[in-house]
Amino acid sequence: MIGRTGPVIVDEWLCLFGPDSHNRNSDIALLVQERERAWAEFRDSGIELPGKYFSARGRLLAFAAVEANYFFWHARPRVSPEDWGVVIVDADLEEWYEFDLSATECIYRVLVGEIELDPFEDLFGGFEHRVETFPG
């Protein structure tokens, strides 16, 4: 999807990041690095994180966000990237929503309202959405 659109903001809420971006605000590599630093800080402060996402068996790679609620690929060894599921983590780290869907399918279902999550209450639904490029 990003290969066709580039990094975008949908309905002024959903930020989809992309590779090799000339805009630091939309660069997926910087987002992944920032989230990795955040996970390390959480662990260092004693916050317990689910082992299945933070071990030799898996890693979370951020690719989108709605405010401080992040969308991650659940990367796993010997699993093709096309088969990585999506994990959405709420801003408080209290809810971890796991979906056996591609990133594109998950984003679509969130946008049309087929996936309704508390962090996105009433933000999305329907089939028409406004898409814009990142400012900057």
C-alpha positions as a Python dict, from the first residue, in 0.01 Angstrom:
ca = {
    (1, 'M'): (0, 0, 0),
    (2, 'I'): (273, 250, 97),
    (3, 'G'): (455, 164, -225),
    (4, 'R'): (161, 319, -409),
    (5, 'T'): (81, 613, -180),
    (6, 'G'): (397, 688, 14),
    (7, 'P'): (367, 783, 381),
    (8, 'V'): (26, 935, 447),
    (9, 'I'): (-215, 1055, 712),
    (10, 'V'): (-570, 921, 684),
    (11, 'D'): (-865, 1116, 825),
    (12, 'E'): (-624, 1336, 1023),
    (13, 'W'): (-563, 1047, 1267),
    (14, 'L'): (-397, 740, 1116),
    (15, 'C'): (-31, 794, 1025),
    (16, 'L'): (118, 536, 788),
    (17, 'F'): (497, 555, 777),
    (18, 'G'): (722, 467, 485),
    (19, 'P'): (1081, 375, 403),
    (20, 'D'): (1345, 615, 273),
    (21, 'S'): (1129, 911, 352),
    (22, 'H'): (1275, 1256, 300),
    (23, 'N'): (1055, 1372, 587),
    (24, 'R'): (1180, 1264, 932),
    (25, 'N'): (821, 1272, 1062),
    (26, 'S'): (715, 991, 829),
    (27, 'D'): (1031, 777, 814),
    (28, 'I'): (954, 421, 922),
    (29, 'A'): (1317, 347, 1016),
    (30, 'L'): (1314, 636, 1264),
    (31, 'L'): (978, 519, 1402),
    (32, 'V'): (1113, 165, 1455),
    (33, 'Q'): (1423, 305, 1631),
    (34, 'E'): (1212, 531, 1851),
    (35, 'R'): (984, 243, 1953),
    (36, 'E'): (1285, 18, 2026),
    (37, 'R'): (1423, 288, 2259),
    (38, 'A'): (1082, 318, 2425),
    (39, 'W'): (1061, -61, 2483),
    (40, 'A'): (1407, -53, 2644),
    (41, 'E'): (1304, 236, 2870),
    (42, 'F'): (985, 56, 2971),
    (43, 'R'): (1180, -259, 3061),
    (44, 'D'): (1443, -56, 3249),
    (45, 'S'): (1169, 108, 3455),
    (46, 'G'): (1023, -231, 3550),
    (47, 'I'): (726, -242, 3313),
    (48, 'E'): (651, -602, 3217),
    (49, 'L'): (616, -654, 2841),
    (50, 'P'): (466, -968, 2680),
    (51, 'G'): (753, -1212, 2620),
    (52, 'K'): (613, -1347, 2295),
    (53, 'Y'): (678, -1010, 2132),
    (54, 'F'): (1019, -945, 2287),
    (55, 'S'): (1231, -1255, 2256),
    (56, 'A'): (1420, -1463, 2002),
    (57, 'R'): (1074, -1580, 1892),
    (58, 'G'): (948, -1238, 1795),
    (59, 'R'): (990, -868, 1759),
    (60, 'L'): (752, -578, 1703),
    (61, 'L'): (821, -342, 1414),
    (62, 'A'): (613, -24, 1412),
    (63, 'F'): (456, 91, 1085),
    (64, 'A'): (158, 311, 1178),
    (65, 'A'): (8, 510, 1463),
    (66, 'V'): (-307, 681, 1582),
    (67, 'E'): (-178, 930, 1835),
    (68, 'A'): (23, 715, 2085),
    (69, 'N'): (-149, 388, 1982),
    (70, 'Y'): (87, 198, 1754),
    (71, 'F'): (45, -65, 1484),
    (72, 'F'): (325, -322, 1466),
    (73, 'W'): (418, -614, 1248),
    (74, 'H'): (484, -919, 1466),
    (75, 'A'): (811, -1025, 1302),
    (76, 'R'): (915, -1383, 1372),
    (77, 'P'): (1209, -1597, 1261),
    (78, 'R'): (1136, -1837, 976),
    (79, 'V'): (804, -1661, 904),
    (80, 'S'): (772, -1472, 577),
    (81, 'P'): (702, -1098, 622),
    (82, 'E'): (381, -1148, 422),
    (83, 'D'): (265, -1378, 703),
    (84, 'W'): (352, -1154, 995),
    (85, 'G'): (41, -1056, 1182),
    (86, 'V'): (-39, -714, 1322),
    (87, 'V'): (-34, -612, 1687),
    (88, 'I'): (-196, -287, 1794),
    (89, 'V'): (-85, -159, 2133),
    (90, 'D'): (-280, 107, 2315),
    (91, 'A'): (-105, 411, 2454),
    (92, 'D'): (-117, 281, 2813),
    (93, 'L'): (31, -60, 2720),
    (94, 'E'): (-276, -217, 2880),
    (95, 'E'): (-435, -362, 2568),
    (96, 'W'): (-247, -566, 2307),
    (97, 'Y'): (-471, -652, 2011),
    (98, 'E'): (-336, -925, 1786),
    (99, 'F'): (-464, -986, 1433),
    (100, 'D'): (-370, -1261, 1190),
    (101, 'L'): (-401, -1015, 900),
    (102, 'S'): (-164, -834, 668),
    (103, 'A'): (-94, -472, 754),
    (104, 'T'): (-300, -357, 455),
    (105, 'E'): (-599, -574, 550),
    (106, 'C'): (-582, -462, 912),
    (107, 'I'): (-564, -93, 817),
    (108, 'Y'): (-857, -138, 577),
    (109, 'R'): (-1071, -309, 841),
    (110, 'V'): (-995, -38, 1097),
    (111, 'L'): (-1081, 237, 850),
    (112, 'V'): (-1414, 87, 740),
    (113, 'G'): (-1514, 4, 1098),
    (114, 'E'): (-1489, -376, 1079),
    (115, 'I'): (-1229, -364, 1356),
    (116, 'E'): (-1347, -142, 1639),
    (117, 'L'): (-1106, -82, 1925),
    (118, 'D'): (-1145, 141, 2230),
    (119, 'P'): (-843, 358, 2139),
    (120, 'F'): (-1007, 446, 1806),
    (121, 'E'): (-1359, 502, 1935),
    (122, 'D'): (-1564, 681, 1668),
    (123, 'L'): (-1259, 790, 1465),
    (124, 'F'): (-1318, 566, 1164),
    (125, 'G'): (-1595, 394, 973),
    (126, 'G'): (-1738, 399, 626),
    (127, 'F'): (-1570, 380, 290),
    (128, 'E'): (-1470, 740, 223),
    (129, 'H'): (-1154, 874, 381),
    (130, 'R'): (-935, 1178, 343),
    (131, 'V'): (-574, 1097, 262),
    (132, 'E'): (-298, 1355, 276),
    (133, 'T'): (79, 1354, 272),
    (134, 'F'): (281, 1432, 583),
    (135, 'P'): (341, 1802, 635),
    (136, 'G'): (694, 1923, 615),
}
